[in-house]
Amino acid sequence: MGPIAEYLHPALWREWLQASVAQLGYTAFWLAALQIIFINVLLSGDNAVVIAMACRGLPPQQRRWGMVTGAGVAVLLRIIFTGVIARLMLLPYLKLIGGATLLLIAAKLIAPEHPDRNEPQAAAQLWRAIGIVVAADIVMSLDNVVAIAAAARGDFLLIAIGLAVSVPLIVAGAAVVMALLDRFPILIWAGAALLGWIAGDTIATDPALAGRLAMNFSMTFVQEVELAAAGAGLAFALAAGGLWRRLREIKTRDNAARAAAGGA
């Protein structure tokens, strides 16, 4: 963890910022910023799905705040983590934890909370949705981070500008996905399947597991294991999410029956 701690030292961040500010007057800087924006939007389709699915259960007036705040916080964390996440994701067992977290998120998104008109509970639902967006983004952002870091070549102001400008584009994509989810509810299952697939692949590529497989088996077998793990993640997310949804429907029906009986 020593090299990772070095990235968090305030003096290093100050040096990076000063060096970045000096580049603001160069055309190459802004061309690289456009490149980062394009990369982030191109690779953030799964993030838009998470934002849309996490926020679709919110009251209508809370949806916009959920999308904007969730995307904004996730991008802020991505800016901070860009310098260290590539190293962190190489630590043994971290991908296992991240993949398991993403499986839970995928299952949960199939059975969201019902919109609540009570203001405190609606606010709690909003922050739960934001938490889901941020947690999923951290797990899924490795490909984005690696590509963005390569384009920025260590310039953290460039990373910050590129990712910040990407926020409205990602939110717009999430709004489109949410409209499709409202019109075609079956797409909820497709979104959960996508997240389950990513989660399974994340678990299979954990250094502790992938390294051991690579030492004892051929690369073809390792690739087959990764494919099987992704499929298993997809199946688990759909099965667990479907069961969770069914149990919630039963609970809601029982509560309604008790309320009707009490009113009678």
PyMOL commands that set and color helices and strands:
alter all, ss='L'
color gray80, all
select helices_A, chain A and resi 2-7+10-21+27-42+45-55+60-81+85-88+94-110+119-140+142-152+156-183+186-204+207-216+219-263
alter helices_A, ss='H'
color red, helices_A
deselect
rebuild
show_as cartoon
